[in-house]
Amino acid sequence: MDPLTLFGALAVGAMLVFYALEARSAWFVLAFAGACLASSAYGFLQGAWPFGVVELVWSFIAARRWWLRQLDDRAG
């Protein structure tokens, strides 16, 4: 397994784990956003730019969800 494939497998695996743990803490939502960024980087590096774009969008969505959850936690 070459280093780029290993990086991609770890990034997508981290996405799966952090997504499953999101209900436990807002920090897992932020970690999911970071894993999406890593998956996006993998997609672009591997040459699958549509995958990279979709994962980049998901990272922004997850970061926004983290931000809104932080605001809700402070208000409530």
N, C-alpha and C positions, 0 to 999 in steps of 0.2 A: 504494500500500500504506500503510495507516494505521499509526501507531506501535505500537498494541497487536498487530497482526498481525505486524509486524516483530519485536517482542519475542518473541512465541510461536515464530516460525520460528527465531530465534537460540537460544532455550532448547532446543527439540527437536533442533535441529542439534547443539548442544553435547552433549546427552545421547548422541546417536549416536556422535560422535567420542570422547568420554570412555569410553563403554562398549567401544568397539573397542580402546582403549589400556589397559584395566584390567590386563592381564597384565604390562605393563611396570613398573608402580609402584603402590603403595598410594595414592599421591596422586591418581592418576587415578580411583580408586574414590571418594575424597572429592569430587573435582571432579564426578563423575557424580551424587553425592548433591546437590551444590549445583545442578546443572543440573535435577535432578528438582524441587527446591524452586522454581526459577524457572518450570518448566513448570506446577507446581501453582498458583503465583501467576497465571500466564497463564490457566489454566482458570477460576479463580474470578473474575478480572477480566472474562473474556469471557462469563461466565454459564453455563459448562458445568461446574457444580459436581461432577458425577460424575468428570469428568476430573481436576479439581483434587484430589479426595479420593484417587483412585488414585495420582496422582503424589506426593502427600504421603506415602502409605504406602510407595511405592518409595523415597522419600528416606530414610525411617527404616531401611528394609531395607539400603540401600546404606551408610548411616552405620554401621550395626551391622557390616556386612561389613568396612568400613575399620577399625573398632575391633578386631575379632577378628584381622584381618591384622596390625595393629600389634603386638598381643600375641604372635602367632606369630613375628613377625620378631624381637622382643626375646628370646623364649625360645630361639629356635634360632640 
